[in-house]
Amino acid sequence: MSAQGAAAPASVVPVDSAAPSIGASTLANLQAPPPPAAVSDPDAADVDPASENGPAAAPSVESPAEAVVAAPPPMPACPENGPGMSAQMAVRICQKVRSDPPPTHLKVDERTLRAVSTLVPFYAEHAYQAVWFDGEGQPLPAAEQLIEALGEADQEGLRASDYPRALLRKQLAALSTGDAAQRADLDLLLTDTFLTYANHLLSGRLSPRSVDPDWAIKPRSRDLGAVLREALASGKIGAALRDLAPHSPGYTQLRNTLHQYRQVEKDGGWPMIADGPALAPGAQGPRVRDLRARLHDSGDLKDNSGKDVAIFDKNVATAVRRFQKRHGLAETGVVNAATRTAMNVPVSERIRQVELNMERWRWLPDEFGSRYILVNIPSFKMRVIENGKPVIESNVVVGRLERQTPTFTANMKYLVLSPQWYVPRSIAVKDKLPQLKRNAQSLARQNIRIYNSAGQAVNPGSINWGAVSANNFNYQLRQDSGPRNALGRVKFMFPNRYNVYLHDTPSRELFSRNQRTFSSGCIRVSNPLELAEYLLKPQDPTWNMDKIKTVSSGSQQRVVSLRQEVPVYLLYWTVWADEEGLVHFLDDVYKRDPALKRALSTEPVRGGNGA
C-alpha cells in the first residue's frame, strides 16, 4: 500500500509447525534503538533490532531488594595444639586461614596468596591439616612433583615467572628441623601455587572480560579443591595439572607449533628474505636459498635437499602456496611483496601470537558439541562441523573495524526465507534520511516503504524532508522481500543481545576479496541456500534445494523452526589450526592482539577459583 494514510499491512507469513509467531511488530518495538555493537550500513541490513519478534529482551537483573546472598557456613574450630608435628602444623595453618568472616586476602612471608577463595575452604574441609608433608613434617613426593610440573608452564603458552618454582625449591631445601610454622607456611604456598597454575591451565591467566567487557561465553569450570585432593591421593600431581589444559585438537596443534617455533628461535630464528623482485618458479640465487630455509623452518617445505640448494623448483612452489594458504594470502606460488612481508615476521613475534591464541582457547568450553557452526572472524570463513569434521565451508563477510562482529555463542533456532528488513533507526537517520533529503523517491526504488508513528504508510513526496532531523525522525522504514532486499533470500536466526545473525546478501562480489570486513556486525554467507538445505532437509525431506529456491525467492517471508537447535560460535583467533592440522596465521583485523598482549603483561595474575 502506498497511499498516504493507509494502514501498514500485517505481514501474512506462512509458518511451519512450531515456528515462532512472527507478525507485524508495534512501531515502538520496531523503532527500538539497536545496541552499540549492532549498527548496520546502508547497503546491507546486517542488524535487525526488531528481529521478527521485536528487540531482544534484556537479561533479567535481580534488584538489590530481591538479591539474597547466603552467609558462608561457619568454619570449623582450630584443632587442639599437641606435641606432634602434624598437630602443630594444623594449628599454624588454622591461625592463618580461619577468621570470621573468612579472609579474602592472605600473606605468607610477605607473599600475597592468589587463590584464597579456594584455598581457605580446602583447608577447612581437611581440618587444617598440612597436605604436602607427612605426619613427621617430611615433604611428600607431591611437593617435588608440583615443582617439576611448573617447569611445563612455558609449553602451555603461560609465563613461568608467574609461579614461584625457584622459591618453593629453595624453601624445601632450607627446612629447619622441628619448625612447624615454617612447614605450615610452605604448605599454604604450595597449595596456592597448585591452585593458581591449575586455574590458568583451566580457564586462562586472564579473565576474558578484562579485554572484552561483553564476553559472555561460559568458560570451562572445575572444583579445583577436588582436583587437588584427588591429585594428592593418587600421587599424580603433574598428570592432574596437564589434564586441566584444553584437550581440543586446535589447542594441541598450537602447543605443538609453539614447541617447533621455540626450537627455531633457539637455533637463531629463520632467515629473512631480502628485498628484490618477486620470486617465481625457475628463480635461482641466494634469495632462493634463504627462501628454502625459511619454508623449511616453518614446516612448509618438506624437501630435505640441503641448505645450499638455490633453485626455485616445483617443491618450493608447492611450499609457497601452502605458506600463503596458512597466512590468508592469494595462493599464487609466487613470492610477491605481501608474501615476503609475512615471511619476514620474526619467529619471536609468531611465538607471541601462538601464546595469545592459546590463552583465547582457555576461555572456551570443553566441547562445542557434535554439530555446530563456527565463524572465525579473522579467517572470513564459516564452517559447519559434524563429529569433528567440516561438512560445509563458506566464505563470509564480517563487520568493519568500526562496527565489529562480536564474539559470543548462541543456538540457531529458526530460518527466515524471503525476509523483510526493518531498517534500524540508526541507519534510517544516518544513511537513509540524507537520501530522502536529496530525492524523496529514492527509497521507493529500493522497495523501502515508510510508515508514520501510527503505523500508517505515507507518501514520501508529501513530507518536507528538509525539516526532518534525527531529533524528530518519527518514521519506520521497511524493505520488502525480494532480490534487492539487503538480507538476500534467507537469514539464520540465533537470538542474542547483539541482534547479529547469518544472512544472504545481494552484494556477491565481496566474497572474492581476501579481506572481507564490509558488514556492520552480522555475517554474510556466500552459500546460504546450501546451508539452509543442510539444516532443513534432515528434518523434512521436502525441503530440497528446488523448494528452498522457490520459497526464498517469493514475495512473502516464511519462518521455519529447527527441530534441533544448532550451536553457533562467533570467535576470534588470529592463529588457529584446521581439522587437517594446518596452522593459520591471520591478520588481526580488529587490532585485538595488542590489547590482549598488554593485559597479559600488566594485569595482576588471577588465582585459582576454578573459573
C-alpha positions in Angstrom: 0.0 0.0 0.0 1.4 3.3 -1.0 -1.5 5.7 -0.4 -0.9 8.1 2.3 -2.9 7.3 5.5 -3.4 3.6 4.5 -2.6 1.3 7.4 0.6 -0.7 7.2 -0.4 -4.3 6.5 0.3 -7.0 8.9 2.6 -9.5 7.3 1.0 -12.6 6.1 3.6 -15.2 7.0 3.2 -18.9 6.2 4.7 -20.5 9.3 5.8 -24.1 9.6 4.8 -26.1 12.6 6.4 -25.0 15.8 7.7 -21.8 14.2 7.8 -18.6 16.3 4.8 -16.4 15.9 6.0 -13.5 13.8 3.5 -10.8 13.0 3.7 -7.0 12.4 5.6 -5.6 15.4 4.5 -2.5 17.1 6.2 0.7 16.0 7.6 1.2 19.4 9.4 -2.1 19.2 10.4 -1.6 15.6 12.0 1.8 16.5 13.8 0.4 19.5 17.5 1.5 19.0 20.0 -1.3 18.5 22.8 -1.9 20.9 26.1 -0.2 20.1 27.6 -3.3 18.7 24.8 -3.8 16.2 24.7 -0.9 13.8 24.1 -1.5 10.1 25.4 0.0 6.9 23.3 1.4 4.1 24.0 -1.3 1.6 23.4 -4.4 3.8 21.0 -4.9 6.6 23.3 -6.7 8.9 21.4 -5.8 12.1 17.7 -6.1 12.6 16.9 -4.7 16.0 13.3 -5.6 15.7 14.2 -9.1 14.5 10.9 -10.7 13.9 9.7 -10.6 17.5 10.8 -7.1 18.5 14.1 -6.2 20.1 16.0 -8.8 22.0 14.9 -8.9 25.6 17.5 -7.5 28.1 18.8 -10.1 30.5 16.9 -10.1 33.8 18.7 -8.4 36.6 17.8 -9.1 40.1 17.2 -5.9 42.1 19.2 -5.3 45.3 16.0 -5.8 47.3 15.4 -9.2 45.7 19.0 -10.4 45.9 19.6 -12.9 48.7 23.2 -13.8 49.5 23.5 -16.8 51.7 26.0 -16.4 54.5 29.0 -18.7 54.3 28.9 -21.6 56.7 31.0 -21.2 59.9 34.5 -22.5 59.6 35.5 -25.4 61.9 37.3 -24.6 65.1 41.0 -24.8 65.2 42.4 -28.2 66.4 44.0 -28.6 69.8 47.7 -27.9 69.9 49.6 -31.1 70.6 53.1 -32.3 70.8 53.2 -33.9 67.3 54.4 -32.1 64.2 51.1 -32.8 62.4 49.1 -31.1 65.1 51.4 -28.1 65.3 51.3 -27.6 61.5 47.5 -27.8 61.6 47.3 -25.2 64.4 49.5 -22.8 62.4 47.5 -23.3 59.2 44.3 -22.6 61.1 45.7 -19.5 62.6 46.5 -18.3 59.1 43.2 -19.1 57.3 40.5 -19.0 59.9 38.6 -15.9 60.6 35.0 -14.6 60.8 34.1 -13.7 58.1 36.6 -15.9 56.1 39.6 -14.0 54.8 39.8 -12.6 51.3 43.5 -11.8 51.4 46.3 -13.7 52.9 50.1 -13.4 53.0 52.8 -15.9 53.7 56.3 -14.5 54.3 55.1 -11.2 52.8 53.9 -13.0 49.6 50.3 -12.5 48.8 48.4 -15.7 48.1 46.3 -15.6 44.9 43.8 -18.5 45.4 42.4 -17.6 48.7 38.7 -18.2 47.8 39.5 -21.9 47.0 42.4 -22.4 49.4 40.6 -21.4 52.6 37.6 -23.9 52.2 40.1 -26.6 51.1 41.9 -26.4 54.4 38.7 -26.1 56.4 37.5 -29.3 54.8 40.7 -31.0 55.7 40.7 -30.0 59.4 43.5 -27.6 58.6 45.9 -30.5 58.1 49.1 -30.0 56.0 48.7 -31.8 52.7 52.3 -31.6 51.3 54.0 -33.0 54.4 53.7 -36.3 56.2 52.9 -36.5 60.0 56.6 -36.2 60.8 57.0 -33.0 58.8 58.8 -34.6 55.9 57.9 -33.3 52.4 55.8 -35.7 50.4 56.8 -36.6 46.8 53.9 -34.5 45.6 55.8 -31.3 46.5 58.6 -32.1 44.1 56.1 -33.3 41.5 54.5 -29.8 41.6 57.8 -28.1 41.2 58.5 -30.3 38.2 55.1 -29.6 36.7 55.6 -25.8 37.0 58.5 -26.3 34.6 56.0 -27.1 31.9 54.2 -23.8 32.1 56.0 -22.4 29.1 54.9 -25.3 27.0 51.3 -24.2 27.6 52.0 -20.7 26.5 52.0 -19.5 30.1 54.6 -17.4 31.8 56.9 -19.5 34.1 57.7 -16.4 36.2 54.1 -16.3 37.4 54.8 -19.3 39.6 57.4 -19.4 42.4 59.2 -22.5 41.3 62.6 -21.4 42.5 61.3 -20.1 45.8 59.5 -23.4 46.5 62.6 -25.4 45.8 64.7 -23.1 47.9 62.3 -23.3 50.9 62.1 -27.1 50.7 65.9 -27.3 50.8 66.0 -24.9 53.7 63.6 -26.6 56.1 64.7 -26.4 59.7 64.4 -29.4 62.0 61.2 -29.2 64.1 59.9 -25.8 62.7 56.2 -26.5 62.3 55.4 -22.8 61.4 57.9 -22.9 58.5 56.3 -26.1 57.2 52.8 -24.8 57.5 53.6 -21.6 55.7 55.2 -23.6 52.9 52.2 -25.9 52.7 50.0 -22.9 52.2 52.3 -21.6 49.5 52.4 -25.0 47.7 48.6 -25.2 47.7 48.2 -21.7 46.5 50.7 -22.3 43.6 48.9 -25.5 42.6 45.5 -23.8 42.6 46.8 -20.7 40.7 48.6 -22.7 38.0 45.6 -25.1 37.7 43.2 -22.2 37.2 45.4 -20.7 34.5 45.5 -24.0 32.6 41.8 -24.4 33.0 40.4 -21.0 32.1 43.3 -18.7 31.3 45.7 -16.4 33.0 43.3 -13.5 32.4 39.6 -13.2 32.7 38.3 -12.6 29.1 36.3 -9.7 30.4 39.5 -7.8 31.2 39.9 -7.3 27.4 36.3 -7.8 26.3 33.8 -6.5 28.8 30.9 -8.0 26.9 32.3 -11.6 26.9 29.5 -14.0 27.8 30.8 -17.4 26.7 30.7 -19.8 29.7 34.2 -20.9 30.5 35.4 -24.4 31.5 34.9 -25.0 35.2 36.2 -27.5 37.7 36.2 -27.8 41.5 39.9 -27.2 41.9 39.9 -28.1 45.5 38.6 -31.6 44.5 41.2 -31.8 41.7 44.0 -31.1 44.2 42.5 -33.6 46.7 42.4 -36.4 44.1 45.9 -35.5 42.8 47.4 -35.8 46.3 45.6 -39.1 46.9 46.8 -40.6 43.6 50.3 -39.1 43.8 49.9 -37.8 40.2 50.3 -34.1 40.5 51.7 -33.5 37.0 49.1 -35.6 35.3 46.2 -33.8 37.1 47.5 -30.4 36.1 48.1 -31.4 32.4 44.6 -32.8 32.3 43.2 -29.3 33.0 44.6 -27.8 29.8 42.2 -27.8 26.8 42.1 -31.1 25.0 40.8 -29.8 21.7 43.0 -30.7 18.7 43.0 -27.0 17.8 44.8 -26.2 21.1 47.0 -29.2 20.9 48.2 -28.2 17.5 49.0 -24.7 18.7 51.1 -26.2 21.6 53.0 -28.3 19.0 53.6 -25.3 16.9 54.8 -23.3 19.9 57.4 -26.1 20.6 58.5 -26.1 17.0 58.9 -22.3 16.7 60.7 -22.1 20.0 63.2 -24.6 18.7 63.7 -22.4 15.6 64.2 -19.4 17.8 66.7 -21.3 19.9 68.6 -22.1 16.7 68.8 -18.5 15.7 65.5 -17.9 14.0 64.5 -18.2 10.4 66.3 -16.2 7.6 64.8 -13.0 6.3 64.1 -12.8 2.6 65.9 -9.7 1.1 64.0 -7.1 -0.9 64.0 -7.6 -4.6 61.8 -8.7 -7.5 59.1 -11.4 -7.0 60.5 -14.9 -6.7 58.8 -17.4 -9.0 59.5 -21.0 -10.3 62.8 -21.1 -12.1 64.4 -18.4 -10.0 67.9 -19.0 -8.6 70.4 -17.4 -6.2 70.9 -16.5 -2.6 67.4 -15.2 -2.0 66.0 -18.6 -3.2 68.4 -20.3 -0.8 67.0 -18.2 2.1 63.5 -18.9 0.9 64.0 -22.6 1.0 65.5 -22.4 4.5 62.6 -20.2 5.6 60.0 -22.5 4.3 61.8 -25.5 5.9 61.9 -23.9 9.3 58.1 -23.2 9.3 57.3 -26.8 8.1 56.0 -25.7 4.7 58.8 -27.3 2.7 59.4 -31.0 3.4 62.2 -31.3 0.9 65.5 -32.0 2.7 67.7 -31.3 -0.3 70.1 -29.3 1.8 70.7 -25.7 2.6 73.0 -25.0 -0.3 70.2 -25.6 -2.9 69.3 -22.3 -4.5 66.7 -23.3 -7.1 63.0 -22.4 -7.1 61.6 -25.7 -8.2 58.2 -27.4 -8.1 58.5 -28.4 -4.4 59.3 -24.8 -3.4 56.2 -23.5 -5.4 54.0 -26.0 -3.6 55.5 -24.9 -0.2 54.9 -21.2 -1.1 51.3 -21.9 -1.8 51.0 -23.8 1.5 52.5 -20.8 3.3 50.2 -18.4 1.5 47.1 -20.5 2.4 48.2 -20.5 6.1 48.6 -16.7 6.1 45.4 -15.7 4.3 47.2 -14.7 1.1 46.4 -15.3 -2.5 47.7 -18.8 -3.3 49.8 -18.0 -6.4 53.0 -19.9 -5.6 54.9 -16.7 -6.3 56.7 -14.7 -3.5 55.4 -11.2 -4.1 55.8 -8.3 -1.6 52.9 -9.4 0.6 54.2 -12.9 0.9 57.7 -11.7 1.6 56.4 -9.4 4.3 54.6 -12.3 6.0 57.7 -14.5 5.7 59.8 -11.8 7.3 57.8 -11.6 10.5 60.3 -12.7 13.2 59.8 -16.1 14.8 59.6 -14.4 18.2 56.5 -12.5 17.1 54.9 -15.6 15.7 55.6 -17.3 19.1 53.8 -14.5 20.9 50.8 -14.8 18.5 50.5 -18.5 19.3 50.6 -17.8 23.0 47.9 -15.2 22.7 45.6 -17.6 20.9 46.3 -20.4 23.3 45.0 -18.1 26.0 41.9 -17.5 23.9 41.4 -21.3 23.7 41.4 -21.5 27.5 38.4 -19.1 27.7 36.2 -21.6 25.8 34.0 -24.5 26.8 35.4 -28.1 26.9 33.2 -29.2 24.0 31.4 -27.3 21.2 29.0 -30.2 20.6 28.8 -33.0 18.0 27.4 -30.5 15.4 28.0 -26.7 15.4 28.6 -23.7 13.2 31.9 -21.9 13.7 32.8 -18.5 12.3 36.4 -17.5 13.0 36.2 -13.8 12.3 39.8 -13.1 11.1 39.6 -16.0 8.7 36.5 -14.8 6.9 35.2 -18.4 6.9 32.2 -20.2 8.3 32.4 -23.9 8.8 29.8 -26.4 9.8 31.4 -29.1 11.9 29.9 -32.5 12.4 31.6 -35.1 14.5 34.9 -33.2 14.3 34.8 -32.9 10.5 33.8 -29.9 8.3 30.8 -30.7 6.2 30.2 -27.2 4.8 32.6 -24.3 4.4 31.7 -20.8 3.3 33.4 -17.5 2.7 31.9 -14.8 4.8 31.9 -11.1 5.2 32.2 -9.8 8.7 31.9 -6.4 10.4 34.1 -3.4 9.7 36.6 -2.2 12.2 34.2 0.5 13.4 31.3 -2.0 13.5 32.9 -5.2 14.7 31.3 -8.6 14.8 31.1 -9.6 18.4 32.4 -12.8 19.9 29.7 -15.0 21.5 27.8 -18.2 21.2 24.1 -18.9 20.8 21.8 -21.6 19.5 20.4 -21.3 16.0 16.6 -21.7 16.3 15.0 -20.8 13.0 15.4 -19.6 9.5 13.6 -16.8 7.7 13.2 -17.3 3.9 12.5 -14.3 1.7 12.9 -12.0 4.7 11.8 -8.4 5.1 14.1 -5.8 6.5 13.1 -3.3 9.2 15.7 -0.6 8.8 17.3 0.2 12.2 16.7 3.7 13.4 20.4 4.5 13.4 20.6 3.5 9.8 17.5 5.3 8.9 18.7 8.7 10.3 22.4 8.3 9.3 22.1 6.8 5.9 18.5 6.9 4.6 17.4 10.4 5.7 20.2 12.1 3.7 19.0 10.1 0.6 15.4 11.3 1.2 16.6 14.9 1.6 18.2 14.6 -1.9 15.3 12.8 -3.5 12.1 11.9 -1.8 11.5 8.9 -4.0 15.0 7.4 -3.6 13.9 4.8 -1.1 10.9 3.7 -3.3 13.4 2.5 -5.9 14.9 0.3 -3.2 11.5 -1.1 -2.3 11.6 0.5 1.1 8.3 1.7 2.5 7.8 4.5 5.0 5.4 4.3 8.0 4.5 7.0 10.4 4.3 6.8 14.2 0.7 5.4 13.9 2.0 2.6 11.7 0.4 4.0 8.5 2.1 4.0 5.2 3.0 7.5 4.0 3.8 9.0 0.6 7.4 10.2 0.8 6.7 13.0 -1.6 4.3 14.5 0.9 6.9 15.0 3.6 9.2 18.1 3.8 12.3 16.1 4.5 14.4 19.2 4.7 12.7 19.9 8.1 13.3 16.4 9.4 16.3 15.6 11.5 17.5 12.8 13.8 15.7 14.5 16.7 12.2 14.5 15.0 12.5 11.4 12.7 9.4 9.6 13.7 9.2 7.1 10.9 9.8 3.4 10.4 11.4 2.1 7.2 10.7 -1.4 5.9 12.3 -3.0 2.8 10.1 -5.6 1.1 11.2 -9.1 0.4 12.8 -9.6 -3.0 16.1 -9.8 -4.9 17.2 -6.3 -3.8 16.5 -7.0 -0.1 19.7 -6.3 1.9 19.3 -9.6 3.7 19.1 -11.6 0.5 17.0 -14.7 0.3 17.5 -16.2 3.8 18.7 -15.3 7.2 19.6 -17.7 10.0 18.5 -16.7 13.5 20.3 -17.5 16.7 18.6 -14.9 19.1 21.2 -12.9 21.0 21.5 -9.5 22.6 23.6 -8.1 19.8 20.9 -8.9 17.2 23.6 -10.4 15.0 22.9 -13.3 12.6 24.0 -15.0 9.4 22.3 -14.0 6.2 22.5 -13.9 2.4 23.4 -10.7 0.5 22.9 -9.3 -3.0 26.4 -8.0 -2.9 28.0 -11.2 -4.1 31.2 -9.6 -5.4 32.7 -9.0 -2.0 33.2 -12.7 -1.4 36.0 -12.9 -3.9 38.2 -10.5 -1.9 40.9 -11.7 0.5 40.0 -9.4 3.4 36.2 -9.2 3.9 35.4 -6.6 6.6 32.5 -4.9 5.0 29.4 -5.6 7.1 28.0 -3.9 10.2 28.3 -6.8 12.5 26.3 -9.6 11.0 27.9 -12.3 8.9 27.1 -12.5 5.2 27.4 -16.1 3.9 28.5 -17.0 0.4 26.4 -20.2 0.1 23.3 -19.6 2.2 21.0 -21.9 0.3 23.4 -24.9 0.8 23.4 -24.1 4.5 19.6 -23.9 4.5 19.2 -27.2 2.8 21.7 -28.8 5.2 19.7 -27.5 8.2 16.1 -28.2 6.9 16.3 -31.3 4.7 17.1 -33.8 7.5 14.0 -32.7 9.5 11.8 -32.6 6.4 12.9 -34.2 3.1 10.6 -32.0 1.2 12.9 -29.1 1.9 15.1 -29.8 -1.1 17.1 -27.2 -3.0 14.3 -26.5 -5.5 11.8 -25.8 -2.8 14.2 -23.6 -0.9 14.9 -21.6 -4.0 11.2 -21.2 -4.7 10.2 -20.1 -1.2 13.3 -17.9 -0.7 12.5 -16.1 -4.0 8.9 -15.4 -3.1 7.3 -12.2 -2.1 6.3 -13.2 1.4 8.7 -14.2 4.2 8.4 -17.6 5.7 9.7 -18.8 9.1 10.9 -22.3 9.6 11.9 -23.6 13.0 14.7 -26.0 13.6 13.6 -29.1 15.5 17.1 -29.5 16.8 18.9 -26.2 17.6 22.4 -25.8 16.4 25.1 -24.0 18.4 26.8 -21.1 16.7 30.2 -19.9 17.8 31.5 -16.5 16.6 35.1 -16.5 17.7 38.3 -14.5 17.2 41.5 -16.4 16.6 44.4 -14.8 14.8 46.2 -18.2 14.9 44.2 -21.3 14.5 44.6 -24.9 13.4 42.2 -26.5 11.0 41.0 -30.2 11.1 44.0 -31.2 8.9 46.4 -29.8 11.5 47.4 -26.8 9.3 48.2 -23.8 11.4 46.9 -20.5 10.0 48.3 -17.0 10.9 45.8 -14.3 10.1 45.7 -10.6 10.1 44.5 -9.1 13.4 41.6 -7.3 11.6 40.1 -5.8 14.8 43.5 -5.0 16.4 42.7 -7.1 19.4 46.1 -8.8 19.8 47.9 -5.7 21.2 45.3 -5.2 23.9 45.5 -8.8 25.0 49.3 -8.7 24.9 49.3 -5.6 27.1 46.8 -7.2 29.5 48.9 -10.3 29.8 51.9 -8.2 30.6 50.4 -5.8 33.1 47.2 -7.3 34.6 47.6 -8.9 38.1 47.8 -12.7 37.9 44.5 -14.1 39.0 44.3 -17.0 41.4 42.7 -20.4 41.4 39.0 -20.0 41.9 38.1 -22.8 39.5 36.6 -20.4 36.9 
